[in-house]
Amino acid sequence: MSLWVTTPEFEEAIRHKRAELDAEVPADAEGALVWASAAGVQTAAQQSRIEELLRARETFVEELFDALLDELGFPEAAQSSPQP
């Protein structure tokens, strides 16, 4: 384990990076809405809700991505039948 992880410098670097990422959230949320629209998805999603999802700190990004797709209005994937 790196000894740097337990230093104040590491904590400061983390705070700085989180602030950078947080500053990009509004533009990223707007981009997600534009992306959904360009994909032909009729969405009633609010940008504030997309921003909330982008700022979430869930452990598994897969769950957050599913929630984002749901919020944007993408339909669920069709289940394929198992091949014999």
ChimeraX attribute file (.defattr): number of C-alpha atoms within 10 A of each C-alpha:
attribute: neighborCount
match mode: 1-to-1
recipient: residues
	/A:1	5
	/A:2	6
	/A:3	7
	/A:4	10
	/A:5	11
	/A:6	10
	/A:7	10
	/A:8	10
	/A:9	11
	/A:10	13
	/A:11	13
	/A:12	11
	/A:13	11
	/A:14	13
	/A:15	12
	/A:16	12
	/A:17	12
	/A:18	12
	/A:19	11
	/A:20	11
	/A:21	13
	/A:22	14
	/A:23	11
	/A:24	12
	/A:25	18
	/A:26	16
	/A:27	12
	/A:28	17
	/A:29	21
	/A:30	15
	/A:31	13
	/A:32	18
	/A:33	23
	/A:34	15
	/A:35	13
	/A:36	17
	/A:37	14
	/A:38	10
	/A:39	10
	/A:40	10
	/A:41	15
	/A:42	13
	/A:43	15
	/A:44	10
	/A:45	15
	/A:46	13
	/A:47	18
	/A:48	13
	/A:49	14
	/A:50	23
	/A:51	20
	/A:52	13
	/A:53	18
	/A:54	19
	/A:55	14
	/A:56	11
	/A:57	9
	/A:58	10
	/A:59	8
	/A:60	8
	/A:61	11
	/A:62	10
	/A:63	10
	/A:64	17
	/A:65	13
	/A:66	13
	/A:67	14
	/A:68	21
	/A:69	15
	/A:70	14
	/A:71	17
	/A:72	24
	/A:73	17
	/A:74	16
	/A:75	9
	/A:76	9
	/A:77	6
	/A:78	6
	/A:79	6
	/A:80	6
	/A:81	6
	/A:82	5
	/A:83	4
	/A:84	3
